[in-house]
Amino acid sequence: MRYFPLKPYFSTFLLLTLSLLSTCLSVNQNEIFKCDVLVIGGGASGAMAGIQSARLGRETILAEETVWLGGMVTSAGVSAIDGNYNLPSGLWEEFRQNIYHHYGGPDSVKTGWVSNVMFEPNVAANILAKMATDEPNLGVKLQSRLINIQKFAEGWQAEFTGSDGNFTIEAGIVIDATELGDVSKVVGIPYDIGMDSRNETGEDIAPEKANNIIQDMTYVVVLEEFEAGIDKTIPKPENYDPSLFYCTCAGRCSQDTISRTLWDCDQMMRYGKLPGNKYMINWPIYGNDYYLNAIEQDTDERERMYQEAKWFTKCYVYYLQTELGYRNFGIAENVFPTPDGFPMIPYHRESRRIKGMVQFTLNDLAKPFEQPSAKYRTGIAVGDYAVDHHHAAYPDYKNLPDLHFYPIPSYSIPLGALIPKNTENFIVAEKSISVTNLVNGTTRLQPVCMLIGQAAGTLAALASENNVTPSDVSIRSVQDMLLQSGAFIMPYADVDKSDRAFLPIQKIGATGILKGQGVNIGWENKTLFYPDSIVSTQPFLEALSEIYPEISIRNGQERVTVNLLRNLAISQLNLTKEKVNSEIDKLVADYQLYISDENEPLDRREVSVLLDHLINPFVIPVDHSGQVISDN
């Protein structure tokens, strides 16, 4: 059964919008619907959570307040992707390939210098609508706002209001994928807002005392370049003050005064240039970033604050048009289905952050293999963008810690960060997962949120299928399903998905037997596996003994060989030498391994393949801190 089925996909913007609006007209007053998984919030995480859950066979409903899926990448207009260019993981990569297909390839979307993947928000909305429409187990309910949610014997009962009245959805599992973690608050899940104390998180660059200061928000706008001589200047906003923007680009102030790079004005405008001769205005240097903390406000106060942020962006647009001479740059037509041509929602960089089964800290992220816990073993969503915090619009900005682009390696988010403590059948996605304020500066970005959503949908589907609460789902089963779905669980930048050994390397990496190395080179944040490096015996056996304590770590060989792995397989699995040799021969052929001698040193790719298939340490379960679960 499908709930609230989307109409067939239409390529034109107007027909698509009308088809989406029609999904909310078939609901009768106070009607009750039932499903396995309910996703509340159809943003970057929510859209992917709904799609993934449905693909895994669960009847899923996705409820979203606006008329579009996609959240920050569509409804908020942030249509320039940050990061994950070298981590083509899961549904993020599927979305990117759809963008490439629409515009004619990767080079066609390198239109601005802030991103390698830039697109018009309405195009992304069409793509996500099509991805959702293609799932027979997914029903999408747009223009639907949550009124209340409460626990009942078989799961959750959520009440919504829509354009055609109120209705109720009963679901076994709920995913909170809202922009600000609103559902988590209603159900009573503890959370943090703002900066954490270094004394609580152990993060050296965090402030000494916690506070409630969050990142700046931005009310993005998309401008369109019209022919020279056409004046598209907007009406002068009330209380307009041009001095607020004098340092937005070179020419009106000295960069020595503000300690920020001032770009040439034309270069600044090309920062967010989109296909179709359009320009995303989301400029952080004396541009339209604006400080407001709307997280704990009610609906009416939030709307007032959003209008204030929109007013500020209008002031900035007026400045660009009048002071800088871009009069032929007008608010883009036929991009957003709104009367004023602005996005439906502002861009929130930060939200509530739940207290989860684990908290992902900067220390876990920056040095994952050196921590007391091994959270990297439980990874479910990868990212590689810097810790990027926007605080320049905060009135007392100069007294805040300098968090601008703190260097990190690429990373993987632990599964336990999506699961709240002491609340059954509930999963959290988007920006409200259990991370510190510092870590949110990178996990908030679009590809990561999409992958968080895919992981949340996977976890929900497996919990529903096995009739258990998400905290009881095997971590390895979630990771295995993500791998089957084309996702990464380890953030290796030097092992392509086309590599025959990709899956074994991902799995062996997640065991910690062969660890990667984080590197930071300018803007590039990577974790490298070094698949062609030779494996030394002693550290290999020591790491293996963490999973198999009975293995002797004393061995006369300096390098790992086929002979060593054969003996380990025979001792661990009680297989005959003939059986193991037969399996080795098959692996050599299937993976095109170049092994001429059983005592020849093996590289990390070869060890991963043989170890994964002969012994399969990935099957040994781990808990949410990454510790091996012993049978004893």
C-alpha positions in Angstrom: 0.0 0.0 0.0 1.2 3.5 -0.7 0.2 6.5 1.4 -0.5 9.9 -0.2 1.2 8.8 -3.5 2.9 11.6 -5.5 1.6 12.3 -8.9 3.7 11.3 -12.0 6.9 13.3 -12.4 6.6 16.4 -14.6 9.7 18.2 -15.9 8.3 21.7 -15.8 8.5 23.6 -12.5 4.9 24.7 -12.5 3.4 21.2 -13.1 5.7 19.7 -10.5 4.7 22.2 -7.9 1.0 21.6 -8.6 1.5 17.9 -8.4 3.3 18.1 -5.1 0.6 20.4 -3.7 -2.1 17.9 -4.7 -0.6 15.3 -2.4 -2.1 17.1 0.6 -5.6 17.4 -0.7 -6.7 13.7 -0.4 -6.6 13.6 3.4 -9.9 13.7 5.2 -10.4 15.4 8.6 -9.0 13.4 11.5 -8.2 10.4 9.2 -5.8 7.9 10.7 -3.0 6.3 8.7 -0.6 3.6 9.8 3.0 2.8 8.6 6.2 1.2 9.7 8.4 4.3 9.6 7.4 8.0 9.9 9.9 10.6 8.9 9.1 14.1 10.1 10.9 16.7 8.1 11.7 16.3 4.4 15.0 18.2 4.3 18.4 16.8 3.1 18.3 14.0 5.8 14.5 13.4 5.8 14.2 13.0 2.1 17.0 10.4 2.0 15.7 8.7 5.2 12.3 8.2 3.6 13.7 6.9 0.3 16.1 4.5 2.0 13.5 3.1 4.4 11.1 2.5 1.5 13.7 0.9 -0.6 14.3 -1.6 2.1 10.7 -2.7 2.0 9.1 -0.7 4.9 5.9 1.2 4.5 7.1 4.8 5.0 5.5 8.2 5.3 7.4 11.4 4.9 5.8 14.6 6.3 7.2 18.0 5.3 6.0 21.5 6.1 6.9 23.1 2.8 5.9 22.2 -0.7 9.4 20.8 -1.6 11.7 18.1 -0.4 15.3 18.9 0.2 15.4 21.5 3.0 18.6 23.4 2.8 19.5 22.3 -0.7 16.2 23.4 -2.1 13.7 25.2 0.2 16.5 27.3 1.8 18.3 27.9 -1.5 21.8 26.6 -0.5 22.3 25.0 -3.9 26.1 24.8 -3.8 27.4 21.6 -2.3 30.2 21.7 0.3 32.6 18.7 0.4 32.4 15.0 -0.3 33.6 15.4 -3.9 36.0 12.5 -3.4 33.6 10.4 -1.3 30.9 9.3 -3.7 28.8 7.6 -1.1 25.3 6.3 -1.3 22.3 8.5 -1.9 24.4 11.6 -2.0 26.2 10.2 -5.0 22.9 9.2 -6.6 21.6 12.8 -6.1 24.9 14.2 -7.6 24.7 11.9 -10.6 21.1 13.1 -11.2 22.4 16.7 -11.1 25.2 15.8 -13.6 22.7 14.2 -15.9 20.3 17.2 -15.9 23.1 19.7 -16.7 25.2 17.6 -18.9 28.1 16.4 -16.8 30.4 17.4 -13.9 32.0 20.4 -15.7 28.6 21.9 -16.3 28.0 22.4 -12.6 31.4 24.0 -11.8 29.9 27.4 -12.4 31.0 29.2 -9.2 34.2 29.0 -7.2 32.7 28.0 -3.9 31.7 24.5 -5.0 32.2 21.8 -7.7 28.5 21.0 -7.6 26.1 24.0 -8.2 22.6 23.9 -9.4 19.3 25.7 -9.4 17.1 24.9 -6.3 14.1 24.1 -8.3 16.1 21.5 -10.4 17.1 19.8 -7.2 13.5 19.8 -5.9 12.4 18.1 -9.2 15.1 15.5 -8.8 14.2 14.7 -5.2 10.5 14.5 -6.1 11.3 12.0 -8.8 13.5 9.9 -6.5 10.6 9.8 -4.0 8.0 9.1 -6.6 9.9 6.1 -7.8 9.5 4.4 -4.4 6.3 2.4 -4.2 6.6 2.0 -0.4 7.0 5.8 0.2 4.2 8.3 0.7 5.0 12.0 0.8 2.7 14.4 2.7 3.7 18.0 2.0 2.5 21.2 3.7 2.0 19.2 6.9 2.9 20.6 10.2 3.2 18.5 13.4 0.7 19.4 16.1 1.6 16.8 18.7 3.3 13.4 19.0 3.0 10.9 21.8 4.1 7.4 22.6 1.6 4.5 22.6 1.9 0.8 23.0 2.9 0.0 19.4 5.0 3.0 18.6 4.1 6.6 18.0 1.0 8.6 17.3 1.6 11.9 15.5 -1.1 14.5 14.8 -0.6 16.9 11.8 -2.4 19.8 10.3 -2.5 20.4 6.6 -4.2 22.5 4.0 -7.2 20.2 4.1 -7.5 19.6 7.8 -6.0 17.5 10.5 -4.9 13.9 10.3 -3.1 11.3 12.4 -0.2 8.9 11.5 0.6 5.9 13.7 4.0 4.5 13.1 6.3 1.9 14.8 9.4 4.1 14.4 9.8 7.9 14.1 12.7 9.8 12.6 13.2 13.4 13.6 14.6 15.0 10.5 13.3 18.5 11.2 15.6 21.5 10.6 15.8 22.4 14.4 15.1 19.1 16.1 11.6 20.1 17.1 10.2 16.6 17.4 13.0 15.6 19.8 12.0 18.4 22.2 8.3 17.5 22.1 9.0 13.9 23.1 11.3 15.0 25.9 14.8 14.0 24.6 17.6 16.0 26.4 19.6 18.2 24.1 22.3 20.9 24.0 22.2 24.3 22.2 25.3 26.4 21.6 28.9 26.1 22.5 30.1 23.3 24.8 32.6 23.7 27.6 36.0 22.2 26.9 35.8 20.8 30.4 32.8 18.7 29.3 34.0 17.6 25.9 37.8 17.5 26.2 38.1 19.7 23.1 41.0 22.1 23.5 39.7 24.8 21.2 36.2 24.9 22.8 35.5 27.8 25.1 36.1 27.3 28.8 32.5 27.9 29.7 29.4 26.7 27.7 27.1 29.2 26.2 24.0 29.3 24.0 25.6 31.0 21.0 24.9 29.3 17.7 26.1 29.9 14.2 24.7 32.7 12.1 21.7 31.9 9.9 21.4 33.2 6.4 18.3 34.0 4.4 19.6 33.1 1.0 18.3 34.7 -2.2 18.9 33.7 -5.8 19.6 36.5 -8.3 19.3 36.3 -12.0 21.5 38.3 -14.4 19.4 40.2 -17.0 20.6 42.1 -20.0 22.8 45.1 -19.4 20.7 48.3 -19.1 17.7 46.5 -17.5 17.1 47.9 -14.0 15.9 45.2 -11.6 16.5 47.3 -8.4 14.2 46.3 -5.6 12.4 48.9 -3.5 14.6 50.4 -0.8 14.1 48.4 2.4 13.0 50.2 5.5 15.9 51.3 7.8 18.4 50.5 5.1 22.0 51.2 6.2 24.7 50.7 3.5 27.6 51.0 6.0 26.8 47.4 7.2 28.1 46.1 3.9 31.0 48.4 3.1 33.5 45.6 3.6 31.7 42.9 1.6 34.3 43.2 -1.2 37.4 45.2 -2.1 37.2 49.0 -2.6 35.4 50.5 0.4 37.5 49.4 3.4 40.9 47.9 4.2 41.2 44.2 4.8 43.8 45.0 7.4 41.1 46.7 9.4 38.8 43.6 9.4 41.4 40.8 9.3 39.5 39.1 6.4 40.3 38.6 2.8 38.5 41.1 0.6 37.7 39.8 -2.9 37.2 41.8 -6.0 33.5 42.5 -6.2 33.0 40.7 -9.5 34.9 37.7 -8.1 32.7 37.8 -5.0 29.6 37.7 -7.1 30.9 34.6 -9.0 31.3 32.9 -5.6 27.8 31.5 -5.9 27.2 31.5 -9.6 24.7 28.8 -10.6 23.9 27.3 -14.0 21.2 29.3 -15.9 23.0 32.6 -15.3 21.8 32.7 -11.7 23.6 33.7 -8.5 23.2 32.2 -5.0 23.6 35.1 -2.6 25.0 33.4 0.6 28.1 35.6 1.3 29.7 35.5 4.7 32.0 38.5 4.6 29.8 41.5 5.6 27.1 40.0 3.4 23.8 38.4 4.4 24.8 36.2 7.3 22.6 37.3 10.3 22.6 36.4 13.9 19.3 35.1 15.3 18.7 32.2 17.7 15.2 30.9 16.8 15.7 27.4 18.0 13.6 27.7 21.2 11.0 30.1 19.8 7.4 29.3 19.0 6.1 29.4 15.5 5.0 33.0 15.5 8.2 34.3 17.0 10.3 32.2 14.6 8.4 33.7 11.6 9.0 37.2 12.9 12.7 36.5 13.2 12.8 34.9 9.7 11.2 38.0 8.3 13.9 40.1 10.0 16.6 37.9 8.4 14.9 38.2 5.0 14.8 42.0 5.5 18.5 42.0 6.1 19.1 40.1 2.9 16.9 42.5 1.0 19.1 45.3 2.3 22.2 43.4 1.0 20.6 42.9 -2.4 19.7 46.6 -2.5 23.4 47.4 -1.7 24.6 45.1 -4.4 22.3 46.8 -6.9 22.8 50.4 -6.0 26.2 50.8 -4.3 28.1 48.2 -6.4 26.2 48.7 -9.7 24.6 45.3 -10.2 21.2 46.8 -11.1 20.6 44.3 -13.8 20.8 41.5 -11.2 17.2 40.9 -10.1 15.5 38.3 -7.9 15.3 35.2 -10.0 12.1 34.4 -11.6 10.5 30.9 -11.5 12.9 29.4 -9.0 11.0 29.4 -5.8 7.2 29.0 -5.6 6.8 32.0 -3.4 5.2 35.4 -4.0 8.4 37.4 -3.4 10.8 34.9 -5.1 12.7 34.2 -1.9 13.3 30.7 -0.5 10.6 29.2 1.7 12.9 28.9 4.8 16.2 30.4 6.0 19.4 28.4 6.1 20.0 27.1 9.7 23.6 26.1 10.3 22.8 24.8 13.7 20.0 23.3 15.7 19.4 21.3 18.9 21.9 18.5 19.4 20.5 15.5 21.3 22.3 13.6 24.0 22.7 10.3 22.2 24.1 6.9 23.0 27.5 8.4 22.1 28.6 11.9 21.5 30.9 12.5 18.5 33.6 15.0 19.6 36.3 16.9 17.7 38.9 14.5 19.3 37.0 11.5 17.9 36.9 13.1 14.5 40.5 14.5 14.4 42.3 11.5 15.8 39.9 8.5 15.6 42.5 5.8 16.1 44.0 7.3 19.2 40.9 7.6 21.4 39.9 5.3 24.4 36.8 4.3 22.5 36.8 3.1 18.9 33.7 4.9 17.5 35.1 4.8 14.0 34.3 1.1 14.0 30.6 2.1 14.1 30.7 4.6 11.2 27.6 5.1 9.0 28.1 8.5 7.2 31.2 10.1 5.9 32.4 13.7 5.4 35.5 15.6 4.6 34.7 19.3 4.9 36.5 21.5 7.4 35.0 22.6 10.7 33.4 25.7 9.3 31.7 28.1 11.8 30.0 31.3 10.9 29.9 33.7 13.8 31.0 37.1 12.3 27.4 38.4 12.6 27.3 37.8 16.3 27.5 41.2 18.2 30.3 40.1 20.4 32.1 38.1 17.7 35.6 39.2 18.6 35.4 37.5 22.0 34.4 34.1 20.6 36.9 31.3 19.9 38.4 31.4 16.4 36.9 28.3 14.8 37.3 29.3 11.2 38.2 26.2 9.1 39.9 24.1 11.8 41.8 21.4 9.9 40.6 17.8 10.2 40.9 14.5 8.3 37.9 13.0 6.6 35.7 11.1 9.1 32.8 8.8 9.7 29.9 9.5 12.1 29.2 6.8 14.7 25.8 5.2 14.6 25.1 5.9 18.3 25.0 9.6 17.5 21.6 9.0 15.8 20.1 7.2 18.7 18.9 9.1 21.8 19.4 7.8 25.3 16.3 6.2 26.9 13.8 6.8 24.1 12.8 3.7 22.2 11.8 3.5 18.6 13.1 7.0 17.8 16.0 8.1 15.6 17.4 11.6 15.0 18.9 12.9 11.8 19.8 16.2 10.0 21.8 18.6 12.3 20.3 17.4 15.6 22.5 14.3 16.0 24.7 13.8 19.1 27.7 15.8 18.2 29.5 18.7 19.9 29.1 22.3 18.7 32.5 22.2 17.1 31.8 19.0 15.2 28.5 20.4 14.0 30.6 22.8 11.9 31.3 20.0 9.5 28.5 17.4 10.0 25.9 20.1 9.1 26.9 20.2 5.4 24.6 18.9 2.7 26.2 15.6 1.6 26.8 14.5 5.2 23.2 15.3 6.1 22.0 13.2 3.2 24.1 10.3 4.3 23.0 10.7 7.9 19.4 10.4 6.5 20.3 7.3 4.5 21.7 5.7 7.7 18.7 6.7 9.7 16.4 5.1 7.1 18.5 2.0 7.1 18.4 1.8 10.9 14.7 2.4 11.0 14.0 -0.3 8.4 16.1 -2.9 10.1 14.5 -2.1 13.5 11.1 -2.4 12.0 11.8 -5.6 10.1 13.2 -7.3 13.2 10.7 -5.8 15.6 13.3 -4.3 17.9 14.1 -0.7 19.0 16.9 1.0 17.1 19.5 0.7 19.9 19.2 -3.1 19.7 19.9 -3.3 16.0 23.2 -4.9 15.2 25.7 -2.1 14.1 27.3 -4.4 11.6 23.9 -5.2 10.0 23.4 -1.4 9.5 26.9 -1.0 8.0 26.5 -4.0 5.8 23.2 -2.8 4.4 24.7 0.6 3.8 27.6 -1.0 1.9 25.1 -3.0 -0.2 23.4 0.3 -0.9 26.6 1.9 -2.3 27.5 3.9 0.8 30.8 4.3 2.5 31.3 3.4 6.2 35.0 4.4 6.2 36.1 7.7 4.7 39.0 6.5 2.5 39.8 8.9 -0.3 42.3 6.6 -2.0 40.1 3.5 -2.6 37.6 4.1 -5.3 34.3 2.4 -5.4 35.3 0.9 -8.7 38.2 -0.9 -7.0 37.4 -4.7 -6.8 38.6 -4.6 -3.2 36.4 -1.7 -2.1 34.0 -3.6 0.1 36.7 -5.8 1.8 38.7 -2.7 2.5 35.7 -0.9 3.9 34.9 -3.8 6.2 38.4 -4.5 7.4 38.9 -0.8 8.0 35.8 -0.7 10.2 37.3 -3.5 12.3 40.4 -1.5 13.0 42.8 -4.3 12.0 44.2 -2.1 9.3 43.8 1.6 10.1 43.9 4.6 7.9 45.8 7.8 8.3 44.3 11.3 8.4 45.9 14.1 6.4 45.0 17.7 5.9 46.4 19.5 2.8 45.0 23.0 2.5 41.3 22.7 1.8 41.6 18.9 1.3 40.7 16.8 4.3 41.4 13.1 3.7 41.9 9.7 5.4 44.1 7.5 3.3 44.2 3.7 3.4 47.4 3.3 1.4 46.2 0.1 -0.3 49.5 -0.7 -2.0 51.6 -0.5 1.2 53.1 -3.7 2.6 51.7 -5.0 5.9 54.0 -5.6 8.9 53.2 -8.7 10.9 53.5 -7.4 14.5 51.0 -4.5 14.4 48.7 -6.6 12.3 48.6 -9.4 14.8 48.2 -7.0 17.7 45.2 -5.4 16.1 43.8 -8.8 15.2 44.1 -9.9 18.8 41.7 -7.2 19.9 39.0 -9.1 18.0 40.4 -12.6 18.6 42.2 -12.5 22.0 43.3 -16.1 21.6 45.5 -15.3 18.6 49.2 -15.4 19.4 50.9 -12.1 18.6 54.3 -13.7 18.4 55.4 -14.6 14.9 58.7 -14.9 13.2 57.7 -13.4 10.0 58.4 -9.7 9.4 55.6 -9.2 6.8 52.1 -10.7 6.4 52.0 -13.4 3.8 49.5 -15.8 2.3 51.0 -18.6 4.5 50.3 -16.6 7.6 46.7 -15.8 6.7 46.2 -19.5 5.7 47.3 -20.6 9.1 45.1 -18.1 10.9 42.1 -19.2 8.8 42.7 -22.9 9.6 43.1 -22.2 13.3 40.1 -19.8 13.6 37.6 -21.7 11.5 38.8 -25.3 11.9 38.9 -25.7 8.1 41.2 -28.1 6.2 44.2 -26.8 4.4 42.7 -27.9 1.1 39.5 -26.0 1.7 41.4 -22.8 2.6 43.8 -23.2 -0.4 40.8 -23.6 -2.7 39.2 -20.4 -1.3 42.5 -18.5 -1.7 42.8 -19.6 -5.4 39.3 -18.4 -6.0 40.0 -15.0 -4.4 43.2 -14.5 -6.4 41.2 -15.0 -9.6 38.1 -13.0 -8.6 40.0 -10.0 -7.3 42.9 -10.2 -9.8 45.5 -10.4 -7.1 49.0 -10.8 -8.2 50.4 -13.3 -5.7 53.2 -15.6 -7.1 54.5 -17.0 -3.8 52.8 -17.9 -0.5 55.7 -16.3 1.4 55.6 -13.1 -0.6 54.8 -10.0 1.4 51.2 -8.8 0.9 50.0 -5.3 0.5 47.0 -3.8 2.4 44.6 -4.4 -0.5 45.5 -8.1 -0.7 45.4 -8.6 3.1 42.0 -7.0 3.2 40.5 -9.3 0.6 42.0 -12.5 2.0 41.2 -11.6 5.6 37.7 -10.5 4.9 36.8 -13.7 3.0 38.9 -16.3 4.9 38.2 -15.2 8.5 35.6 -12.4 8.2 36.3 -10.4 11.3 33.7 -7.9 10.3 31.0 -10.3 11.5 32.2 -10.0 15.1 29.8 -7.5 16.8 30.8 -4.2 18.4 28.9 -2.0 20.8 28.1 1.7 20.2 31.5 2.8 21.6 33.2 0.5 19.1 34.3 -2.1 21.6 34.2 -5.8 20.6 31.3 -7.7 22.1 32.8 -10.9 23.6 30.9 -14.2 23.7 32.2 -14.7 27.2 
